[in-house]
């Protein structure tokens, strides 16, 4: 049971770290909105990827921060609940000791209840989480099967290194996908052999490969079954999807020299084909068929006129930003850990709680 409890604790901490990452991301976006980097979509996408990497590494960062603290300041603690206990013993928190201990142990009680399914509420939550996990795993599998079927129904027309360029009658807009060893761009047959739309579409999909967007998308979709209920994951993923496309548009316009107006008209023609063919715009295994697709398209079209106006981040500022994030995530991840040992403060709190309970019993008699 101890091993399972440790896994549950790590899962809870990862979800809390996701909430922290989303709050931090909102603050960063608000700050960037006041600088020349507000239109630097590639920079913003790399920053978001860094956030997600730190979330994934938060258990390791927590371990390293705790070990560093033990070396530098032995006897001290980074755990937030230890600071709260110390504040209570100083008299900064005015509440009965029994009630304070109950609030302090609330998370441990919920974890124990979830592990033992102590009440019908925990049983319903466990069934909902398990059902959601299975449902999203099946959805991911079905999308993988659809992509495989689409590739098998297409025809190879050109190879560019590890990339296969294909044509298909089953798609109405360009689609980027990947297999175990090769990448694929599937174009609809409606494209002219040497049309400008085809050049821009191919450049866009190839840019997704350069940015490693498919690997990121597949990785995030594989994590979705575990975090589908967490609003921070859903909102971060939505922001990631927008920045992925904006960053790709920005890079294509900069590298290829296409005109923003031509590119905008090309996007509109893609959407017209998608609507007529009832097909969502796809990247990898992820269909962008959300209700917000119209708003996302409008943002992409409006952003075409500002691309190239964003700046670049120098090496030293980037290293400094990464360093600050490392320290911030490490301290947060360490602070939300559950306490492992009985510290002096916790022993004192336990004594006060026992005395308070004895006093209540004596009053009862």
HELIX and SHEET records of a PDB file:
HELIX    1   1 UNK A    2  UNK A   32  1                                  31    
HELIX    2   2 UNK A   36  UNK A   39  5                                   4    
HELIX    3   3 UNK A   41  UNK A   56  1                                  16    
HELIX    4   4 UNK A   58  UNK A   72  1                                  15    
HELIX    5   5 UNK A   80  UNK A   89  1                                  10    
HELIX    6   6 UNK A   97  UNK A  104  1                                   8    
HELIX    7   7 UNK A  106  UNK A  116  1                                  11    
HELIX    8   8 UNK A  120  UNK A  152  1                                  33    
HELIX    9   9 UNK A  196  UNK A  210  1                                  15    
HELIX   10  10 UNK A  213  UNK A  227  1                                  15    
HELIX   11  11 UNK A  231  UNK A  256  1                                  26    
HELIX   12  12 UNK A  260  UNK A  277  1                                  18    
HELIX   13  13 UNK A  293  UNK A  303  1                                  11    
HELIX   14  14 UNK A  315  UNK A  335  1                                  21    
HELIX   15  15 UNK A  344  UNK A  364  1                                  21    
SHEET    1   A 6 UNK A 155  UNK A 160  0                                        
SHEET    2   A 6 UNK A 163  UNK A 168 -1                                        
SHEET    3   A 6 UNK A 183  UNK A 188  1                                        
SHEET    4   A 6 UNK A 175  UNK A 178 -1                                        
SHEET    5   A 6 UNK A 282  UNK A 283  1                                        
SHEET    6   A 6 UNK A 286  UNK A 287 -1                                        
END                                                                             
